């Protein structure tokens, strides 16, 4: 008889992008009321290094402003209104931590790159300083598509885990042995892939190599049904309400 697959932890992607304006404080607050274990957000660095919660390297898609995040100060960005969020403005990482700290949920924190694809100098240190101010380093899964960002974070220690995110092309180029070797070199504890790349049996293979596994892109009933049966450690979803209901009913 085969063992039951692991019950994965659920993370609200960008706070639950199908339910609320992404990476906004209303989204974070809404996600924290759901029966899920983690909230996922993204940060970029302002001109003065302030870690600001926003997905894109530019402001155009999600805010009423335009141009690179990096071109504005933290104060300017914190006053920038988010589209469709009834007056809410871009939060800083500290704003999210203030909401998260009194709860039991963990933070999945993705450190992004600038408009030219370069990691922001000093962003790891600034983010960790904020996490430590709220006692959240041990409840934070720090994530990046940039191996050097994880290399910088790994010696600091004390995180819930470090997650190496891989897009389809590098994942297919590396294959399982190459990805495991890269994750070990970075000090990562988990590999995160798009749902379409996470084949049956892969989570078990990663676990045998000493690594956890997670996916993003499980956003509808079919995708969540698949993700919930793969034996993953975590599932990041834009619809955490649906995901929680499906997991409870499985």
ABEGO torsion letter per residue (X at the ends): XBBBBBBBBBBBBGGGAAABBBGBAAAAAAAAABBBABBBBBBBBBAAGBBBBBABABAAAABABBEBAAABBAAAAAABBBBGAGGBBBBBAAAAAAAAAABABBBBBBBBBBAAGBBBBGAAAAAAAAAAAAGAAAABBBBBABAAAAAAAAAAEGBAEBBBBBBAAAAAAAEAAAAAAAAAAAGBABBBBBAAABBBGAAAAAAAAGBBBBBBGBABAAAAAAAAAAGBABBBBABAAAAAAAAAAX
